[in-house]
Amino acid sequence: MLHTSLRVAKRRGIQNIHNQQNEQNMEKNFISVRSAKDIIVSALLIILGSTLIALPTSVSVNITGMFLIFTGLVLTLVLKTGHKDMETGVKYRKKEHYFQQAMHSSISSAIAVKPEAVDLNEAEKGNALKLDVYYSKASGKAYLQLFEYVPYKYEPCSKVYEYEISRVAKLIN
């Protein structure tokens, strides 16, 4: 009997380890990266500024060209609108929705079971809750996570949920 109970305990321990690993796998870490749009905007500003300086025009046009070059260089360094999954390397786009605190329970239950049920008519009426939607049309996946505003920053108040992109189309349009 002791031997049997040890086997059962060992199996449960293994199952708990597998469950913990599955929960840890759902922890998605996204980092900000430069998207193609960021690079194009920066390059166009630099090229336009260089063109204005190269043309034989007045000093005010040259100053404008210098300003455009400087702006393009600064944007090259700081503009990062793309997001990359640290684990897989897949690039995602991010969409944010803000809600009132009163919507917490309905949004939490909706993103856990049926993300298409999130009521976007209530979006942008408050900023106590933030719903982050990371999506990639190339991979066909989307990730949802709800955050709650705690003074000076948003703290996660739900786990990361993975869905097919077709199920969250309403949230990314």
C-alpha positions in Angstrom: 0.0 0.0 0.0 2.8 2.4 0.8 4.5 1.5 -2.5 1.3 2.3 -4.4 0.8 5.6 -2.7 4.4 6.5 -3.5 3.7 5.8 -7.1 0.5 7.9 -7.1 2.4 10.8 -5.4 5.2 10.5 -7.9 2.7 10.6 -10.9 1.0 13.6 -9.4 4.3 15.3 -8.9 5.2 14.7 -12.5 1.8 16.0 -13.6 2.3 19.1 -11.5 5.7 19.6 -13.0 4.2 19.3 -16.5 1.4 21.7 -15.6 3.9 24.3 -14.3 6.0 23.9 -17.5 2.9 24.5 -19.6 2.0 27.6 -17.6 5.6 28.9 -17.9 5.5 28.3 -21.7 2.5 30.7 -21.9 4.6 33.5 -20.4 5.3 35.5 -23.5 8.0 38.1 -23.5 7.9 40.6 -26.3 10.6 43.1 -27.0 10.4 46.3 -29.0 12.1 46.2 -32.4 12.3 48.4 -35.4 9.7 47.6 -38.0 10.1 48.1 -41.7 7.8 51.2 -41.4 10.1 52.7 -38.8 13.2 52.3 -41.1 11.4 53.7 -44.1 10.2 56.8 -42.3 13.7 57.5 -40.9 15.4 56.9 -44.2 12.9 59.1 -46.1 13.5 62.0 -43.6 17.3 61.7 -44.0 17.1 61.5 -47.8 14.7 64.5 -48.0 16.9 66.5 -45.7 20.0 65.7 -47.7 18.2 66.6 -50.9 17.2 70.0 -49.4 20.8 70.7 -48.4 22.2 69.6 -51.7 19.9 71.9 -53.7 21.2 75.4 -54.4 18.5 77.2 -52.3 18.3 79.7 -49.5 19.7 79.3 -46.1 16.3 78.7 -44.5 15.8 75.7 -46.8 19.2 74.3 -45.8 18.3 74.8 -42.1 15.1 72.8 -42.8 17.1 70.1 -44.4 19.4 69.9 -41.4 16.4 69.7 -39.1 15.0 66.8 -41.2 18.3 64.9 -41.2 18.6 65.4 -37.4 14.9 64.2 -36.9 15.6 61.2 -39.1 18.7 60.2 -37.1 16.9 60.6 -33.8 14.0 58.5 -35.0 16.4 55.8 -36.2 17.7 55.5 -32.7 14.4 55.7 -30.7 11.5 54.6 -33.0 10.6 50.9 -32.3 7.0 50.1 -33.1 7.4 46.4 -33.9 7.4 43.6 -31.2 9.3 40.3 -31.4 8.7 37.2 -29.4 11.9 36.4 -27.5 11.3 32.7 -27.6 10.4 32.1 -31.3 11.8 35.3 -32.9 8.4 35.9 -34.7 7.6 39.6 -35.2 4.2 40.8 -34.0 2.2 44.0 -34.2 0.6 45.5 -31.1 -2.8 46.9 -30.6 -3.9 48.5 -27.3 -7.4 49.1 -26.0 -8.2 51.0 -22.8 -11.2 50.4 -20.6 -12.8 51.6 -17.4 -12.3 49.6 -14.1 -15.9 48.5 -14.1 -15.3 46.4 -17.2 -12.6 44.2 -15.4 -14.7 41.1 -14.8 -16.4 41.1 -18.2 -13.2 41.6 -20.1 -11.3 39.0 -18.0 -13.9 36.4 -18.7 -14.2 37.3 -22.3 -10.5 37.0 -23.1 -10.3 33.7 -21.2 -13.0 32.0 -23.2 -14.4 34.0 -26.1 -12.3 37.0 -27.2 -14.7 38.0 -29.9 -17.2 38.9 -27.0 -15.1 41.9 -25.8 -17.3 45.0 -26.1 -15.2 47.6 -28.0 -18.0 50.1 -27.7 -16.8 50.6 -24.1 -13.1 51.0 -25.2 -11.4 54.3 -24.9 -13.8 55.5 -22.1 -11.2 55.1 -19.4 -7.7 54.1 -18.7 -7.8 51.8 -15.7 -7.5 48.7 -17.8 -5.3 48.0 -20.8 -5.8 45.1 -23.2 -2.7 44.3 -25.2 -3.2 42.3 -28.4 -0.1 41.1 -30.1 -0.8 39.6 -33.5 1.0 38.3 -36.6 -0.7 37.5 -39.8 2.3 35.5 -41.0 2.1 33.0 -38.0 -1.7 33.3 -37.7 -1.5 33.7 -34.0 -2.6 36.4 -31.5 -1.8 36.8 -27.8 -4.0 38.7 -25.4 -3.2 40.0 -21.9 -5.1 42.3 -19.6 -3.3 44.9 -17.5 -4.5 47.0 -14.6 -3.2 50.5 -13.8 -1.4 50.6 -10.5 0.0 54.1 -9.8 2.7 54.9 -12.4 2.5 51.7 -14.4 0.3 48.9 -15.8 0.6 45.5 -14.0 -0.6 42.2 -15.6 -3.8 41.0 -14.1 -4.3 38.0 -16.4 -2.2 35.4 -18.0 -1.3 35.5 -21.7 -4.0 33.8 -23.9 -3.1 32.5 -27.3 -5.7 32.4 -30.1 -5.9 32.0 -33.8 -5.9 35.4 -35.4 -9.3 34.9 -37.0 -10.9 34.8 -33.4 -9.5 38.2 -32.5 -10.1 40.0 -35.8 -12.5 42.3 -34.1 -9.8 43.5 -31.7 -7.2 44.2 -34.3 -9.3 46.1 -36.8 
